[in-house]
Each structure stands twice: as structure tokens, then as C-alpha cells.
């Protein structure tokens, strides 16, 4: 009799796992107009350009961490929006998020519209410990796409602890260092989460490894490139570069017209910079100021987009 009761309790908990689009909309609302959301019968979608407005980017990236990539707004819009399952299914065999699985692409989307990647990069190293991340846990990928690699706990400066700061792409929310009711965080399972008082499953972000999601509690599909699918994709406008060993990024300031940035860094006690901008035709102009000399590069890329206005 005892065994049957335990089994029924677990089944009831699993059946209660669901996402309410109206409630999810409220979670992302503080970051309008940088994000917009919509849903169908299967997914809740998040539209954004992947550029945070609540903090600076790139500053503090050091050591061998900077691959000379810079933040360029992406078009995570329409058919390329971030999909969060509305009815996630608990996995019987959770897949680890480690230096083998999910080393390409995102594993979650933050409530400010910035994607979150595995803390392990496609080279198999912990990006945080390797000095590859800025003060907010982010950097740019090979497509000049900004993303986080650790839990964006700083977003609790803008949302209450009762709300998640991200959603895993398996459909389960991510909370911070306390429970949604403000009480101390309960013990975490091997996925880095647990069932909450509401009977639903959620993850927690922490300041130490594994930082956010250790294994996907929900059913997911990984393709042969070690990426979770479906998910949104970024679009490069120039070839990827190589790490600039010893560089330290000291500033990344948006231009007044919001169509470019000036990134400053030091290398061998010399201050250099990359100044770049784009226009509505998809022309991207770069100026590289290196050791007293200047070089220019121009690229024809994708047409910049705008996040739809929420109604």
C-alpha cells in the first residue's frame, strides 16, 4: 500500500507540470520593449535582439577569453523566436549538460531576451573559470551574438524573487538563490532543481558550478552538432576570429543612435579599440585601432530588425 501511494504522488506531480502563457507573459513584461512574446498550442515564443539594456557587455573579459567578437543585435523574431515548451515532459533519462552534450547553441532563454549557453564551450572548457565571461556572465559567440553562460542572477534587480529569471528550453523555469516564496533554497537534485510548493518542477541558478542546469529534467532532442533543437539561430556577418591572448576588455559603449558600439581593450599596456556600426540596409562598417594604426573592414550582412511592439 505504501508503494502505491508514493507512485501515485509522483504521477500527480508530473501531471501538474505545465506553463500558463498568461503567467509567462507577465514574467517577461518588465523587459518590454526589448522582448515580445506570443504562443501557440505547443510553445511559448520569446522575440528579442539578444542585447541587454540593463547592464554593459563584455567588460572584464580577460586572459585568453576574447575571440575578437563583438555584440551585434540578432533577429530572434517571428519564425526565429525562442521556443519554450508549454507542456514539458519529465525525462526518464535526463541528459547531462556538460563538456560533451549541448556544447553548441543555447540551453535556456533569460527573461530579458538574452540566450543562455552551456557553461562549457565547444572547446570543452568552463568559460567562467577560463576568464571568457564579462561581469554579468556573458560574451559574444562566433556570430557576434551576445549570450550568457551562467545564471543571470543580476536580473533580480528588476524582477521579484517570486518570478523566474530564465526558462530552460525543456520548458522548466529557473529561479535564483531562494525559493519563489523567499524561503531558503531547498536541496537540489542531480538536475540542479526540484519540485516546488506548487507541485511544479523548477531549476535554481547558483554562483558556483554547475551554475544553473546540470541535466535537462525535461525531454529534449540533441542533434548531431550537440545542439538542442528546436531553437532560434544567430546569423554571422563576418568570418569568426581567433582568441587575442592577454587582452582585457575595459569598455563597450553603445553609440547614441543605437546602431553601433565602441569596444576598448588593453594589450601589452597599450589601449586599442574596435569601433563599428550598421545601417538599415545591412551594411556593417568596422574600424580597428591597433597599436597606433587603423584598418577598416566593411561587410554586407542581414537587415537589422525590430522587436514587435507588445499589444
Phi and psi in degrees as a GROMACS rama.xvg file:
@    title "Ramachandran Plot"
@    xaxis  label "Phi"
@    yaxis  label "Psi"
@TYPE xy
-59.7086  -41.203  UNK-2
-64.6138  -41.9907  UNK-3
-63.1359  -40.4362  UNK-4
-63.1656  -43.9911  UNK-5
-62.568  -41.4768  UNK-6
-63.1491  -44.6516  UNK-7
-62.8617  -39.3842  UNK-8
-61.0515  -43.6395  UNK-9
-64.4098  -43.0483  UNK-10
-61.1634  -40.1134  UNK-11
-64.6393  -39.397  UNK-12
-63.1811  -44.2979  UNK-13
-63.4464  -40.7058  UNK-14
-66.1626  -24.5554  UNK-15
-81.6505  -6.8938  UNK-16
-74.0547  113.601  UNK-17
-160.507  160.685  UNK-18
-117.937  128.894  UNK-19
-93.6859  114.256  UNK-20
-55.2807  -36.3095  UNK-21
-65.5292  -40.2913  UNK-22
-70.3914  -38.4621  UNK-23
-64.9772  -35.8931  UNK-24
-59.8103  -38.7468  UNK-25
-66.6165  -32.1795  UNK-26
-64.835  -38.5305  UNK-27
-87.5249  -12.5962  UNK-28
-56.922  -36.4629  UNK-29
-60.7483  -15.553  UNK-30
-108.846  12.7211  UNK-31
-66.7034  137.013  UNK-32
-95.8174  10.8798  UNK-33
-70.8328  -19.9092  UNK-34
-129.47  155.763  UNK-35
-141.146  150.014  UNK-36
-132.009  153.305  UNK-37
-156.619  172.136  UNK-38
-149.896  161.403  UNK-39
-128.099  -157.615  UNK-40
-76.3955  -13.6186  UNK-41
-113.496  -40.0261  UNK-42
-129.704  153.684  UNK-43
-102.654  126.022  UNK-44
-108.14  140.722  UNK-45
-118.396  121.385  UNK-46
-102.186  139.145  UNK-47
-166.459  178.445  UNK-48
-110.25  3.10096  UNK-49
72.606  15.511  UNK-50
-113.715  115.694  UNK-51
-72.655  144.587  UNK-52
-106.107  -4.7392  UNK-53
-97.6332  -4.52337  UNK-54
-157.853  159.44  UNK-55
-74.7518  159.168  UNK-56
-115.017  153.333  UNK-57
77.45  -22.7088  UNK-58
-66.1521  128.368  UNK-59
104.577  -11.6364  UNK-60
-63.8181  130.323  UNK-61
-142.3  -167.518  UNK-62
53.4775  -133.766  UNK-63
-93.1303  17.7451  UNK-64
-75.6141  -29.9678  UNK-65
-86.92  121.537  UNK-66
-95.2666  22.6427  UNK-67
64.2459  23.4891  UNK-68
-94.0379  153.002  UNK-69
-132.677  158.813  UNK-70
-72.9469  124.545  UNK-71
-127.884  127.35  UNK-72
-57.366  134.745  UNK-73
-101.602  170.071  UNK-74
-109.967  75.9194  UNK-75
-86.8946  68.7836  UNK-76
-129.265  147.646  UNK-77
59.4456  -121.683  UNK-78
-67.7968  -9.25737  UNK-79
-111.625  24.8681  UNK-80
-78.1961  162.23  UNK-81
-78.7682  122.699  UNK-82
-95.8073  127.598  UNK-83
-115.721  121.169  UNK-84
-58.5202  134.151  UNK-85
-80.387  -27.4185  UNK-86
-127.968  71.8676  UNK-87
-66.418  147.814  UNK-88
-110.04  133.219  UNK-89
-66.0114  135.758  UNK-90
-85.494  137.809  UNK-91
-75.5653  -22.5162  UNK-92
-135.826  80.0106  UNK-93
-56.1948  136.94  UNK-94
-94.0329  131.135  UNK-95
-68.1002  144.353  UNK-96
-101.565  97.9379  UNK-97
-141.477  -157.435  UNK-98
-83.8605  10.5385  UNK-99
-118.405  -49.3038  UNK-100
-96.366  142.612  UNK-101
58.8009  37.6114  UNK-102
-85.2949  1.47016  UNK-103
-129.094  138.281  UNK-104
80.0432  -176.204  UNK-105
-90.8178  158.107  UNK-106
-116.409  -12.7947  UNK-107
-159.251  168.422  UNK-108
-128.973  126.569  UNK-109
-74.312  158.497  UNK-110
-72.1383  -7.37788  UNK-111
-96.0954  10.5242  UNK-112
86.0565  8.17592  UNK-113
-95.9923  126.621  UNK-114
-68.2617  155.578  UNK-115
-121.949  126.439  UNK-116
-101.191  166.112  UNK-117
-53.5539  138.724  UNK-118
-64.1216  -24.2716  UNK-119
-83.9844  131.326  UNK-120
-82.2309  178.292  UNK-121
-70.1369  -5.3713  UNK-122
-96.1865  -0.237894  UNK-123
85.9554  12.9807  UNK-124
-106.574  154.2  UNK-125
-74.0948  110.624  UNK-126
-63.7379  -30.7204  UNK-127
-69.5696  -51.1311  UNK-128
-67.1939  -24.293  UNK-129
-85.5496  2.26381  UNK-130
74.8992  22.0962  UNK-131
-90.0977  -6.71834  UNK-132
-110.897  153.904  UNK-133
-82.0858  -172.336  UNK-134
-66.4018  -13.1097  UNK-135
-112.797  13.4069  UNK-136
82.7112  20.3657  UNK-137
-124.843  169.054  UNK-138
-166.128  -176.437  UNK-139
-105.33  142.699  UNK-140
-89.7856  -169.577  UNK-141
-66.924  -16.7023  UNK-142
-99.8394  17.8327  UNK-143
59.5975  31.1892  UNK-144
-97.8367  124.115  UNK-145
-79.5588  138.456  UNK-146
-157.799  160.74  UNK-147
-91.0895  158.856  UNK-148
-123.56  -5.86793  UNK-149
-128.637  170.961  UNK-150
-64.3568  129.546  UNK-151
-79.7238  65.7269  UNK-152
-61.6467  -23.0912  UNK-153
-63.1632  -17.6456  UNK-154
-69.5684  -13.1936  UNK-155
-71.4919  -2.69094  UNK-156
-73.443  -12.8308  UNK-157
-125.036  -14.9326  UNK-158
-129.867  152.463  UNK-159
-72.9549  158.8  UNK-160
-65.1095  -14.881  UNK-161
-74.9784  -8.7776  UNK-162
-114.569  150.499  UNK-163
-72.6646  158.765  UNK-164
-102.249  -5.32911  UNK-165
-165.887  166.339  UNK-166
-126.883  129.873  UNK-167
-64.6408  150.618  UNK-168
-74.9875  5.29632  UNK-169
-92.6654  -4.64668  UNK-170
106.388  -3.78062  UNK-171
-101.886  139.582  UNK-172
-74.7927  159.375  UNK-173
-118.87  121.785  UNK-174
-105.385  -179.157  UNK-175
-97.5779  -139.149  UNK-176
-83.066  -3.09568  UNK-177
-132.308  168.89  UNK-178
-73.1163  161.338  UNK-179
-56.4608  -24.3779  UNK-180
-89.3036  4.5442  UNK-181
90.2596  -4.42041  UNK-182
-77.0714  163.883  UNK-183
-57.1609  146.753  UNK-184
-62.6994  131.22  UNK-185
-76.0137  169.123  UNK-186
-59.0697  141.145  UNK-187
-99.7519  146.679  UNK-188
-86.7858  -170.612  UNK-189
-67.7147  -15.6778  UNK-190
-86.3708  -10.1153  UNK-191
77.4392  38.0342  UNK-192
-155.77  -167.164  UNK-193
-175.189  174.004  UNK-194
-78.8532  138.81  UNK-195
-92.5868  -177.912  UNK-196
-64.0729  -23.3562  UNK-197
-83.0214  -0.0868237  UNK-198
86.6046  -3.47851  UNK-199
-98.5205  153.65  UNK-200
-85.71  143.519  UNK-201
-150.473  159.085  UNK-202
-97.2033  169.794  UNK-203
-129.319  140.767  UNK-204
-90.6021  140.901  UNK-205
-135.226  168.835  UNK-206
-86.5938  -7.0158  UNK-207
-123.257  166.602  UNK-208
-57.7571  140.264  UNK-209
-87.5152  15.3277  UNK-210
73.3868  -37.3668  UNK-211
-154.704  -83.8256  UNK-212
-111.09  121.854  UNK-213
-90.195  -37.715  UNK-214
-142.947  149.121  UNK-215
-74.6421  116.179  UNK-216
-69.5066  -28.8861  UNK-217
-94.2538  163.615  UNK-218
-67.4054  129.048  UNK-219
-139.178  164.372  UNK-220
-118.932  128.531  UNK-221
-110.565  127.644  UNK-222
-84.613  -176.085  UNK-223
-77.6407  2.64257  UNK-224
-103.368  9.90433  UNK-225
67.1537  38.7835  UNK-226
-122.362  139.61  UNK-227
-71.6298  135.983  UNK-228
-130.218  147.57  UNK-229
-81.2446  156.518  UNK-230
-161.01  166.274  UNK-231
-71.6691  163.502  UNK-232
-129.753  149.555  UNK-233
-93.7976  163.748  UNK-234
-128.228  115.07  UNK-235
-73.7483  148.854  UNK-236
-113.928  -3.327  UNK-237
-153.59  161.653  UNK-238
-64.1653  148.12  UNK-239
-68.3924  150.535  UNK-240
-108.025  -172.158  UNK-241
-114.209  160.748  UNK-242
-59.4242  141.134  UNK-243
-103.302  89.9867  UNK-244
-59.4427  131.3  UNK-245
90.1987  -6.45695  UNK-246
-76.0243  146.687  UNK-247
-129.221  118.431  UNK-248
-78.582  126.607  UNK-249
-112.457  -15.2924  UNK-250
-162.286  145.916  UNK-251
-148.349  96.882  UNK-252
-108.885  127.324  UNK-253
-70.7288  146.904  UNK-254
-72.3031  157.978  UNK-255
-63.3415  -25.0872  UNK-256
-90.5415  4.03192  UNK-257
57.5662  29.7154  UNK-258
-124.232  37.8031  UNK-259
165.592  173.297  UNK-260
-140.999  157.159  UNK-261
-118.832  114.412  UNK-262
-106.872  131.949  UNK-263
-120.389  141.749  UNK-264
-147.639  161.402  UNK-265
-114.756  144.299  UNK-266
-150.809  122.212  UNK-267
55.8624  42.2062  UNK-268
64.6857  18.6561  UNK-269
-116.343  136.336  UNK-270
-94.8737  122.438  UNK-271
-123.84  174.846  UNK-272
-155.854  161.717  UNK-273
-125.634  121.203  UNK-274
-116.113  125.786  UNK-275
-145.861  156.074  UNK-276
-152.575  170.913  UNK-277
-142.269  164.592  UNK-278
-128.501  179.673  UNK-279
-70.5241  -11.2055  UNK-280
-92.212  0.255384  UNK-281
83.6509  24.857  UNK-282
-93.1836  126.015  UNK-283
-116.859  118.188  UNK-284
-111.993  128.6  UNK-285
-118.297  137.254  UNK-286
-120.136  122.72  UNK-287
-108.164  116.728  UNK-288
-103.333  106.929  UNK-289
-130.564  114.89  UNK-290
52.7945  42.7702  UNK-291
87.866  -4.17175  UNK-292
-116.569  162.199  UNK-293
-127.56  134.644  UNK-294
-128.539  150.435  UNK-295
-121.379  142.694  UNK-296
-136.01  140.636  UNK-297
-126.26  138.519  UNK-298
-131.775  143.374  UNK-299
-98.4077  114.769  UNK-300
-125.1  -159.95  UNK-301
-71.7771  154.303  UNK-302
-72.824  125.852  UNK-303
-57.6347  146.398  UNK-304
-119.786  171.811  UNK-305
-122.838  145.039  UNK-306
-71.8412  129.16  UNK-307
-55.4781  146.395  UNK-308
-77.8146  127.929  UNK-309
-66.4122  140.11  UNK-310
